[in-house]
Amino acid sequence: MLKFERLRKRPDFLLAAKAPALSRGAVFVQMRKRPDQDPVVRVGFTATKKIGGAVDRNRAKRRLREAARLVLPLHARPSHDYVFIARGGTTTREWGRLLDDVKTALISLAAEHDRAGARLPQPSSGAAPKDASSQQPDLKVSG
């Protein structure tokens, strides 16, 4: 079972702003892998003045907090920070669609993170690398 904490300090939000982000519907989500091995998932919420006055911004953040409370236990990754940023339609978006926006953003971010990790060079196991010209393609067909 994952443990969750709130992001409250500006430097944490600024670090997350440099991480991969994705917009889906009425929500913008940033996901940052922390270098520490602490399995706690940290979550932050924000809304700019573009959303409206204080009442509208607070309502947008309350809705995002509740959506995250329901969806993150299913799709969050340990040792990651998530920042949810309210967009223009967050306060008026139908609840089911807002939940779907959060879920699809989290799934897409995780898939993007996995693809980026697959492109990184794998650490060598200590064996000397083979010359690429001497490698023969595998002609076996399975199935």
N, C-alpha and C positions, 0 to 999 in steps of 0.2 A: 504494500500500500504506500502510495506516494505521500509525502508531507509537503504542504504548501506554506509559503510565507509571502508577505506583501513587500513589494519594492516601495521604498519611501524616500530614498535619497537621490538627489539630482544626478550625481555621478553614475549611479546605476542605470538611470534612464538614458543618459548620454552614451554609455557603452552599448546599450541595446539599440540605440539609434544607428549605430554603425553596422549592425548585424543585418542579415537578410530579413526582408519584410515583404508582406503580401497584403493586398487589398481585396476584400470580397464583400460586395454589397455595401452594408452600412458599417463595416468594421475594418480597421487597419491593424494588422498584427505584426509585431517584430519578435523574432526568436533568436536568442543568443546562447551559444554553448559556453558555459563557464569553464575556466581552466582547472578549477578545484575539483575534487572528487566527491564533494558533498552531494548526496542524492536529492537534496531539497529542491523543489521547484519554486522559483520566485516569480511573482506576478505583480504587474503594475498596471494602472489605469490612468488615462488622461483624456482631456477634452479641451480643445482650444476655444477661444472666444468666437471663432467662426460658427460654432454650434449655436450660440445664442448667449443669453444672460446666465447668471449663476444658477438659476432654477433649472434651465434647460441642460446646462453642463452637468449638474449634479444628477439629474434624471438619467442622462445618457450614461454616466459612469455607474450608477446603480444598476441599470439594465445590463451593462457589460459585465459587472461583477457577478450578477446572478447567472448570466449565460456562461461565464467562465467557470463558475462553481459547478455547473451541471456538466459541462463538456470536457474540461481539463482532466479530470480523473481518468477519462477514457483515452485521451489523445496526447497528454503531456509526456515529456521525456525528462528523466532525472537529470540533474545538473544543468538545467537550462533556465534562462530567464525569459519571460514572456511579457510584452507590453502591448496592451490593447488601447488603441486610440479611436475615439468616437469620430464618426464622420457625420455629414449632414443629416442623414435619415435615421440615425440611431434612435432618436427619441420617438419617432413615428412608425418605425418599421414593425410589421406584424411579428409577434413573438416567435412563432415557428420559423419564419424566414431569418430572423436574427440569430437564432440557435444554429440554423443551417449555415449561415455566413461564417460564424465562429468555427464550426466543425470543419467546413471545407477549407478555410484558411489554415487551420492547424494541420490538417492532413497534407495539404499542398506544401506547406513550409517544411514538414518532416520529409516529404519525398524529395524536395529540392535539396535539403541538407544531405540526404543519403546519396543523391546523384553527385553532389559536390565532393563528398567523401570518397566516392568510387573513382573520381578523376585524380585524386591525389596519389602520388607514387607510394607503393607499398614498401614498408621497411624490408630490407634484405634479411635473409635468414643466415647470413654469414657465408653462404656459398658463392663462389665466383660466378659472375654473370656469363651466360653463354653468348656466343657471337650470334647476332640475329640472322646472318646469312647462312649459318649452319643448321638453323632450326628448320625442320620439315613440318609442313602442315599436317594436322591430324585428319586422315582420310576416312576414319571409321564413321559409319553411320549408325546411330542408335535408333532403336524403335522397333 
